[in-house]
Amino acid sequence: MPEKILSTEEIYDIYTLRWQVERMFKIWKSNFNIDNVKPVKLEGFKYFLYGKLISLIFSSIIVFTSKDIIYEEDSKEISELKAFY
């Protein structure tokens, strides 16, 4: 990629964000079984998907708030994978 299009720092930032997205999908797949969908009608699938997404949002809020509290109080960081588990 030519430097005039994206700087090295911008490429690094984009790659870092991409990696964070990959980790979140791994967590969703590993801990929330988002990839295991039984054959159902469209309405059933919508209920399944919305339910999973709502639980992911609430779980994410709890995990990231907990991670912040642990870091502030103990100066320790824990991985998202372990925190969600």
Distance bins in CASP14 RR format, pairs under 12 A and 6 or more apart:
PFRMAT RR
TARGET T0000
AUTHOR 0000-0000-0000
RMODE 2
METHOD distances of the structure
MODEL  1
1 7 0 0 0 0 1 0 0 0 0 0 0
1 8 0 0 0 0 1 0 0 0 0 0 0
1 10 0 0 0 0 1 0 0 0 0 0 0
1 11 1 0 0 1 0 0 0 0 0 0 0
1 12 0 0 0 0 0 1 0 0 0 0 0
1 14 0 0 0 0 0 1 0 0 0 0 0
1 15 0 0 0 0 0 1 0 0 0 0 0
2 8 0 0 0 0 0 1 0 0 0 0 0
2 11 0 0 0 0 0 1 0 0 0 0 0
3 9 0 0 0 0 0 1 0 0 0 0 0
3 10 0 0 0 0 1 0 0 0 0 0 0
3 11 0 0 0 0 1 0 0 0 0 0 0
4 10 0 0 0 0 0 1 0 0 0 0 0
5 11 0 0 0 0 1 0 0 0 0 0 0
5 14 0 0 0 0 0 1 0 0 0 0 0
6 12 0 0 0 0 1 0 0 0 0 0 0
6 13 0 0 0 0 1 0 0 0 0 0 0
6 14 1 0 0 1 0 0 0 0 0 0 0
6 15 0 0 0 0 0 1 0 0 0 0 0
7 13 0 0 0 0 1 0 0 0 0 0 0
7 14 0 0 0 0 0 1 0 0 0 0 0
8 14 0 0 0 0 0 1 0 0 0 0 0
8 15 0 0 0 0 0 1 0 0 0 0 0
9 15 0 0 0 0 0 1 0 0 0 0 0
9 16 0 0 0 0 0 1 0 0 0 0 0
10 16 0 0 0 0 0 1 0 0 0 0 0
10 17 0 0 0 0 0 1 0 0 0 0 0
11 17 0 0 0 0 0 1 0 0 0 0 0
11 18 0 0 0 0 0 1 0 0 0 0 0
12 18 0 0 0 0 0 1 0 0 0 0 0
12 19 0 0 0 0 0 1 0 0 0 0 0
13 19 0 0 0 0 0 1 0 0 0 0 0
13 20 0 0 0 0 0 1 0 0 0 0 0
14 20 0 0 0 0 0 1 0 0 0 0 0
14 21 0 0 0 0 0 1 0 0 0 0 0
15 21 0 0 0 0 0 1 0 0 0 0 0
15 22 0 0 0 0 0 1 0 0 0 0 0
16 22 0 0 0 0 0 1 0 0 0 0 0
16 23 0 0 0 0 0 1 0 0 0 0 0
17 23 0 0 0 0 0 1 0 0 0 0 0
17 24 0 0 0 0 0 1 0 0 0 0 0
18 24 0 0 0 0 0 1 0 0 0 0 0
18 25 0 0 0 0 0 1 0 0 0 0 0
19 25 0 0 0 0 0 1 0 0 0 0 0
19 26 0 0 0 0 0 1 0 0 0 0 0
19 80 0 0 0 0 0 1 0 0 0 0 0
20 26 0 0 0 0 0 1 0 0 0 0 0
20 27 0 0 0 0 0 1 0 0 0 0 0
20 64 0 0 0 0 0 1 0 0 0 0 0
20 80 0 0 0 0 1 0 0 0 0 0 0
21 27 0 0 0 0 0 1 0 0 0 0 0
21 28 0 0 0 0 0 1 0 0 0 0 0
21 80 0 0 0 0 0 1 0 0 0 0 0
22 28 0 0 0 0 0 1 0 0 0 0 0
22 29 0 0 0 0 0 1 0 0 0 0 0
22 80 0 0 0 0 0 1 0 0 0 0 0
22 81 0 0 0 0 0 1 0 0 0 0 0
23 29 0 0 0 0 0 1 0 0 0 0 0
23 30 0 0 0 0 0 1 0 0 0 0 0
23 31 0 0 0 0 0 1 0 0 0 0 0
23 79 0 0 0 0 1 0 0 0 0 0 0
23 80 1 0 0 1 0 0 0 0 0 0 0
23 81 1 0 0 1 0 0 0 0 0 0 0
23 82 0 0 0 0 0 1 0 0 0 0 0
23 83 0 0 0 0 0 1 0 0 0 0 0
23 84 0 0 0 0 0 1 0 0 0 0 0
24 30 0 0 0 0 0 1 0 0 0 0 0
24 31 0 0 0 0 0 1 0 0 0 0 0
24 32 0 0 0 0 0 1 0 0 0 0 0
24 34 0 0 0 0 0 1 0 0 0 0 0
24 56 0 0 0 0 1 0 0 0 0 0 0
24 57 0 0 0 0 0 1 0 0 0 0 0
24 59 0 0 0 0 0 1 0 0 0 0 0
24 60 0 0 0 0 1 0 0 0 0 0 0
24 63 0 0 0 0 0 1 0 0 0 0 0
24 64 0 0 0 0 0 1 0 0 0 0 0
24 80 1 0 0 1 0 0 0 0 0 0 0
24 81 0 0 0 0 1 0 0 0 0 0 0
24 83 0 0 0 0 0 1 0 0 0 0 0
24 84 0 0 0 0 1 0 0 0 0 0 0
25 31 0 0 0 0 0 1 0 0 0 0 0
25 32 0 0 0 0 0 1 0 0 0 0 0
25 34 0 0 0 0 1 0 0 0 0 0 0
25 35 0 0 0 0 1 0 0 0 0 0 0
25 56 0 0 0 0 0 1 0 0 0 0 0
25 80 0 0 0 0 0 1 0 0 0 0 0
25 81 0 0 0 0 0 1 0 0 0 0 0
26 32 0 0 0 0 0 1 0 0 0 0 0
26 34 0 0 0 0 0 1 0 0 0 0 0
26 35 0 0 0 0 0 1 0 0 0 0 0
26 79 0 0 0 0 0 1 0 0 0 0 0
26 80 0 0 0 0 1 0 0 0 0 0 0
26 81 1 0 0 1 0 0 0 0 0 0 0
26 84 0 0 0 0 1 0 0 0 0 0 0
26 85 0 0 0 0 0 1 0 0 0 0 0
27 33 0 0 0 0 0 1 0 0 0 0 0
27 34 0 0 0 0 1 0 0 0 0 0 0
27 35 0 0 0 0 0 1 0 0 0 0 0
27 56 0 0 0 0 1 0 0 0 0 0 0
27 59 0 0 0 0 1 0 0 0 0 0 0
27 60 0 0 0 0 1 0 0 0 0 0 0
27 63 0 0 0 0 1 0 0 0 0 0 0
27 64 0 0 0 0 0 1 0 0 0 0 0
27 79 0 0 0 0 1 0 0 0 0 0 0
27 80 1 0 1 0 0 0 0 0 0 0 0
27 81 1 0 1 0 0 0 0 0 0 0 0
27 82 0 0 0 0 1 0 0 0 0 0 0
27 83 0 0 0 0 1 0 0 0 0 0 0
27 84 1 0 1 0 0 0 0 0 0 0 0
27 85 0 0 0 0 1 0 0 0 0 0 0
28 34 1 0 1 0 0 0 0 0 0 0 0
28 35 0 0 0 0 1 0 0 0 0 0 0
28 36 0 0 0 0 0 1 0 0 0 0 0
28 49 0 0 0 0 0 1 0 0 0 0 0
28 52 0 0 0 0 1 0 0 0 0 0 0
28 53 0 0 0 0 1 0 0 0 0 0 0
28 55 0 0 0 0 0 1 0 0 0 0 0
28 56 1 0 0 1 0 0 0 0 0 0 0
28 57 0 0 0 0 0 1 0 0 0 0 0
28 59 0 0 0 0 1 0 0 0 0 0 0
28 60 0 0 0 0 1 0 0 0 0 0 0
28 80 0 0 0 0 0 1 0 0 0 0 0
28 81 0 0 0 0 0 1 0 0 0 0 0
28 84 0 0 0 0 1 0 0 0 0 0 0
29 35 1 0 1 0 0 0 0 0 0 0 0
29 36 0 0 0 0 1 0 0 0 0 0 0
29 37 0 0 0 0 0 1 0 0 0 0 0
29 52 0 0 0 0 0 1 0 0 0 0 0
29 56 0 0 0 0 0 1 0 0 0 0 0
29 81 0 0 0 0 0 1 0 0 0 0 0
29 84 0 0 0 0 0 1 0 0 0 0 0
30 36 0 0 0 0 0 1 0 0 0 0 0
30 80 0 0 0 0 0 1 0 0 0 0 0
30 81 1 0 0 1 0 0 0 0 0 0 0
30 82 0 0 0 0 0 1 0 0 0 0 0
30 84 0 0 0 0 1 0 0 0 0 0 0
30 85 0 0 0 0 1 0 0 0 0 0 0
31 52 0 0 0 0 0 1 0 0 0 0 0
31 55 0 0 0 0 0 1 0 0 0 0 0
31 56 0 0 0 0 1 0 0 0 0 0 0
31 59 0 0 0 0 1 0 0 0 0 0 0
31 60 0 0 0 0 0 1 0 0 0 0 0
31 63 0 0 0 0 0 1 0 0 0 0 0
31 80 0 0 0 0 1 0 0 0 0 0 0
31 81 0 0 0 0 1 0 0 0 0 0 0
31 82 0 0 0 0 0 1 0 0 0 0 0
31 83 0 0 0 0 0 1 0 0 0 0 0
31 84 1 0 1 0 0 0 0 0 0 0 0
31 85 1 0 0 1 0 0 0 0 0 0 0
32 48 0 0 0 0 0 1 0 0 0 0 0
32 49 0 0 0 0 0 1 0 0 0 0 0
32 51 0 0 0 0 0 1 0 0 0 0 0
32 52 1 0 0 1 0 0 0 0 0 0 0
32 53 0 0 0 0 1 0 0 0 0 0 0
32 54 0 0 0 0 0 1 0 0 0 0 0
32 55 1 0 0 1 0 0 0 0 0 0 0
32 56 1 0 0 1 0 0 0 0 0 0 0
32 57 0 0 0 0 0 1 0 0 0 0 0
32 58 0 0 0 0 0 1 0 0 0 0 0
32 59 1 0 0 1 0 0 0 0 0 0 0
32 60 0 0 0 0 0 1 0 0 0 0 0
32 63 0 0 0 0 0 1 0 0 0 0 0
32 84 0 0 0 0 1 0 0 0 0 0 0
32 85 0 0 0 0 0 1 0 0 0 0 0
33 48 0 0 0 0 0 1 0 0 0 0 0
33 52 0 0 0 0 1 0 0 0 0 0 0
33 55 0 0 0 0 0 1 0 0 0 0 0
33 56 0 0 0 0 0 1 0 0 0 0 0
34 48 0 0 0 0 1 0 0 0 0 0 0
34 49 0 0 0 0 1 0 0 0 0 0 0
34 51 0 0 0 0 0 1 0 0 0 0 0
34 52 1 0 1 0 0 0 0 0 0 0 0
34 53 0 0 0 0 1 0 0 0 0 0 0
34 55 0 0 0 0 1 0 0 0 0 0 0
34 56 1 0 0 1 0 0 0 0 0 0 0
34 59 0 0 0 0 0 1 0 0 0 0 0
35 48 0 0 0 0 0 1 0 0 0 0 0
35 49 0 0 0 0 0 1 0 0 0 0 0
35 52 0 0 0 0 0 1 0 0 0 0 0
36 48 0 0 0 0 1 0 0 0 0 0 0
36 52 0 0 0 0 0 1 0 0 0 0 0
37 44 0 0 0 0 1 0 0 0 0 0 0
37 45 1 0 0 1 0 0 0 0 0 0 0
37 46 0 0 0 0 0 1 0 0 0 0 0
37 47 0 0 0 0 0 1 0 0 0 0 0
37 48 1 0 0 1 0 0 0 0 0 0 0
37 49 0 0 0 0 1 0 0 0 0 0 0
37 52 0 0 0 0 1 0 0 0 0 0 0
38 44 0 0 0 0 1 0 0 0 0 0 0
38 45 0 0 0 0 1 0 0 0 0 0 0
38 47 0 0 0 0 0 1 0 0 0 0 0
38 48 0 0 0 0 1 0 0 0 0 0 0
39 45 0 0 0 0 1 0 0 0 0 0 0
39 48 0 0 0 0 0 1 0 0 0 0 0
40 46 0 0 0 0 1 0 0 0 0 0 0
40 47 0 0 0 0 1 0 0 0 0 0 0
40 48 1 0 0 1 0 0 0 0 0 0 0
40 49 0 0 0 0 0 1 0 0 0 0 0
41 47 0 0 0 0 1 0 0 0 0 0 0
41 48 0 0 0 0 0 1 0 0 0 0 0
42 48 0 0 0 0 0 1 0 0 0 0 0
42 49 0 0 0 0 0 1 0 0 0 0 0
43 49 0 0 0 0 0 1 0 0 0 0 0
43 50 0 0 0 0 0 1 0 0 0 0 0
44 50 0 0 0 0 1 0 0 0 0 0 0
44 51 0 0 0 0 0 1 0 0 0 0 0
44 52 0 0 0 0 0 1 0 0 0 0 0
45 51 0 0 0 0 0 1 0 0 0 0 0
45 52 0 0 0 0 0 1 0 0 0 0 0
46 52 0 0 0 0 0 1 0 0 0 0 0
46 53 0 0 0 0 0 1 0 0 0 0 0
47 53 0 0 0 0 0 1 0 0 0 0 0
47 54 0 0 0 0 0 1 0 0 0 0 0
48 54 0 0 0 0 0 1 0 0 0 0 0
48 55 0 0 0 0 0 1 0 0 0 0 0
49 55 0 0 0 0 0 1 0 0 0 0 0
49 56 0 0 0 0 0 1 0 0 0 0 0
50 56 0 0 0 0 0 1 0 0 0 0 0
50 57 0 0 0 0 0 1 0 0 0 0 0
51 57 0 0 0 0 1 0 0 0 0 0 0
51 58 0 0 0 0 0 1 0 0 0 0 0
51 59 0 0 0 0 0 1 0 0 0 0 0
52 58 0 0 0 0 0 1 0 0 0 0 0
52 59 0 0 0 0 0 1 0 0 0 0 0
53 59 0 0 0 0 0 1 0 0 0 0 0
53 60 0 0 0 0 0 1 0 0 0 0 0
54 60 0 0 0 0 0 1 0 0 0 0 0
54 61 0 0 0 0 0 1 0 0 0 0 0
55 61 0 0 0 0 0 1 0 0 0 0 0
55 62 0 0 0 0 0 1 0 0 0 0 0
55 63 0 0 0 0 0 1 0 0 0 0 0
55 84 0 0 0 0 0 1 0 0 0 0 0
56 62 0 0 0 0 0 1 0 0 0 0 0
56 63 0 0 0 0 0 1 0 0 0 0 0
56 64 0 0 0 0 0 1 0 0 0 0 0
56 84 0 0 0 0 1 0 0 0 0 0 0
57 63 0 0 0 0 0 1 0 0 0 0 0
57 64 0 0 0 0 0 1 0 0 0 0 0
58 64 0 0 0 0 0 1 0 0 0 0 0
58 65 0 0 0 0 0 1 0 0 0 0 0
58 84 0 0 0 0 0 1 0 0 0 0 0
59 65 0 0 0 0 0 1 0 0 0 0 0
59 66 0 0 0 0 0 1 0 0 0 0 0
59 80 0 0 0 0 0 1 0 0 0 0 0
59 83 0 0 0 0 1 0 0 0 0 0 0
59 84 1 0 0 1 0 0 0 0 0 0 0
59 85 0 0 0 0 0 1 0 0 0 0 0
60 66 0 0 0 0 0 1 0 0 0 0 0
60 67 0 0 0 0 0 1 0 0 0 0 0
60 80 0 0 0 0 1 0 0 0 0 0 0
60 83 0 0 0 0 1 0 0 0 0 0 0
60 84 0 0 0 0 1 0 0 0 0 0 0
61 67 0 0 0 0 0 1 0 0 0 0 0
61 68 0 0 0 0 0 1 0 0 0 0 0
61 83 0 0 0 0 0 1 0 0 0 0 0
61 84 0 0 0 0 0 1 0 0 0 0 0
62 68 0 0 0 0 0 1 0 0 0 0 0
62 69 0 0 0 0 0 1 0 0 0 0 0
62 83 0 0 0 0 1 0 0 0 0 0 0
62 84 0 0 0 0 1 0 0 0 0 0 0
63 69 0 0 0 0 0 1 0 0 0 0 0
63 70 0 0 0 0 0 1 0 0 0 0 0
63 78 0 0 0 0 1 0 0 0 0 0 0
63 79 0 0 0 0 0 1 0 0 0 0 0
63 80 1 0 0 1 0 0 0 0 0 0 0
63 81 0 0 0 0 0 1 0 0 0 0 0
63 82 0 0 0 0 1 0 0 0 0 0 0
63 83 1 0 1 0 0 0 0 0 0 0 0
63 84 1 0 1 0 0 0 0 0 0 0 0
63 85 0 0 0 0 1 0 0 0 0 0 0
64 70 0 0 0 0 0 1 0 0 0 0 0
64 71 0 0 0 0 0 1 0 0 0 0 0
64 77 0 0 0 0 0 1 0 0 0 0 0
64 78 0 0 0 0 0 1 0 0 0 0 0
64 80 0 0 0 0 1 0 0 0 0 0 0
64 83 0 0 0 0 1 0 0 0 0 0 0
64 84 0 0 0 0 0 1 0 0 0 0 0
65 71 0 0 0 0 0 1 0 0 0 0 0
65 72 0 0 0 0 0 1 0 0 0 0 0
65 83 0 0 0 0 0 1 0 0 0 0 0
66 72 0 0 0 0 0 1 0 0 0 0 0
66 73 0 0 0 0 0 1 0 0 0 0 0
66 74 0 0 0 0 0 1 0 0 0 0 0
66 76 0 0 0 0 0 1 0 0 0 0 0
66 77 0 0 0 0 0 1 0 0 0 0 0
66 78 0 0 0 0 1 0 0 0 0 0 0
66 80 0 0 0 0 0 1 0 0 0 0 0
66 82 0 0 0 0 0 1 0 0 0 0 0
66 83 1 0 0 1 0 0 0 0 0 0 0
66 84 0 0 0 0 0 1 0 0 0 0 0
67 73 0 0 0 0 0 1 0 0 0 0 0
67 74 0 0 0 0 0 1 0 0 0 0 0
67 76 0 0 0 0 1 0 0 0 0 0 0
67 77 1 0 0 1 0 0 0 0 0 0 0
67 78 1 0 0 1 0 0 0 0 0 0 0
67 79 0 0 0 0 1 0 0 0 0 0 0
67 80 1 0 0 1 0 0 0 0 0 0 0
67 81 0 0 0 0 0 1 0 0 0 0 0
67 82 0 0 0 0 0 1 0 0 0 0 0
67 83 1 0 1 0 0 0 0 0 0 0 0
67 84 0 0 0 0 0 1 0 0 0 0 0
68 74 0 0 0 0 0 1 0 0 0 0 0
68 75 0 0 0 0 0 1 0 0 0 0 0
68 76 0 0 0 0 0 1 0 0 0 0 0
68 77 0 0 0 0 0 1 0 0 0 0 0
68 78 0 0 0 0 0 1 0 0 0 0 0
68 83 0 0 0 0 0 1 0 0 0 0 0
69 75 0 0 0 0 0 1 0 0 0 0 0
69 76 0 0 0 0 0 1 0 0 0 0 0
69 77 0 0 0 0 0 1 0 0 0 0 0
69 78 0 0 0 0 0 1 0 0 0 0 0
69 83 0 0 0 0 0 1 0 0 0 0 0
70 76 1 0 1 0 0 0 0 0 0 0 0
70 77 1 0 0 1 0 0 0 0 0 0 0
70 78 1 0 0 1 0 0 0 0 0 0 0
70 79 0 0 0 0 0 1 0 0 0 0 0
70 82 0 0 0 0 0 1 0 0 0 0 0
70 83 0 0 0 0 1 0 0 0 0 0 0
71 77 1 0 1 0 0 0 0 0 0 0 0
71 78 0 0 0 0 1 0 0 0 0 0 0
71 83 0 0 0 0 0 1 0 0 0 0 0
76 82 0 0 0 0 0 1 0 0 0 0 0
76 83 0 0 0 0 0 1 0 0 0 0 0
77 83 0 0 0 0 1 0 0 0 0 0 0
78 84 0 0 0 0 0 1 0 0 0 0 0
78 85 0 0 0 0 0 1 0 0 0 0 0
79 85 0 0 0 0 1 0 0 0 0 0 0
END
